[in-house]
Amino acid sequence: MEHPDRTKLLNRLNRIEGQVRGITRMLQEGRYCIDVLTQLQAARAALLRVETEMLKDHLSHCIEGAIVSGDQAQQREKAAELVQLIERGAR
């Protein structure tokens, strides 16, 4: 991966990791269910933002590169990868 904002994404993932550890502590301490669920939703939203950034990068670099190259095999390969990703996410 050669994402231009790789450091930013790694920092975000580190924050999310800390957030998940915090959720674990909340459960261990017997915190109120709604408070834990709220934090779970926030962690999921944060992961979705990282996923969205990665997808944008894939589209603007990998797929665009395949299109510009004119290599039909590479274009089909990149399109198939994207379709597989979407299928896995729909399960």
N, C-alpha and C positions, 0 to 999 in steps of 0.2 A: 504494500500500500504506500503510495506516495501522495497522501492527502496534504494539501498546502497548510491546513490548520491541524496537523497531527498533534502538536503539543496541546492545543486547546481541547481537542477531543480526549486526549489522555487525561488532562486535568479534570474534565467533566466526568469521565469514568471513575476517577479517583474519588471525586465528591460523591458520586452515586454509591460507590463502595462504602464510604463512610456513612451515608444515609441508610443503607441496608443494615450495617452493623448497629446503627441507632435503633432501627426497627426491631432487630433481634433483642436488644436491651429492653425495649418497651414491652415486648412479650414476656421476657424473663421477669420484669418488674410487675407484671399483671396490669398494665395500663389499660385504660378504657378502650373498648373495641373500635369505636368511631375514630379515636385519635390514631390508632394503629392503621386502620383502613385508609385514613387520610394520607398518612405517610407512604403507604403502599402505592396509592394512586400517584402521589408526587414522584416517587421513584420510577414508576412505569412511564410517566410523562417525560421524565428526564432521559430515560433510555430511548424513548421514541424520538426525542430531539436529536440524540446522537445518531440514531439509525437514519433519520431524515437527512442529516448532513452527509453521512456516508453515501446514501443513495444519490444525492445531488452531485457529489463528487464522481461517482461511478458514471452517471449520465453525462456529465460535462467533460469527462476525460476519456474513460474507457470506451463508452459507446460512441461518443462523438469522434474519437480517434479511429474507431473501426469504420465509421461512415466516411470520414474524410479520406481514409486510406484507399477506399474503393475495393477492398478485398472482401468479396462476397462471403467467403467461408468464415472470415473473422466476424463479419456483420451478423451472420446466422448464429455463430457461437455466442456472441455477446447478447443477442436477442433471446436465445434459448436460456442462458444463465439468468436473465432478468425474469423470464416467464417462470422458471423453476423457483426462484426466490419468492415471487408473488404466490405461487401455488403453495409453498411451504408455509407462508404467512397466513394463508386462508384456512389452514387446518385447525 
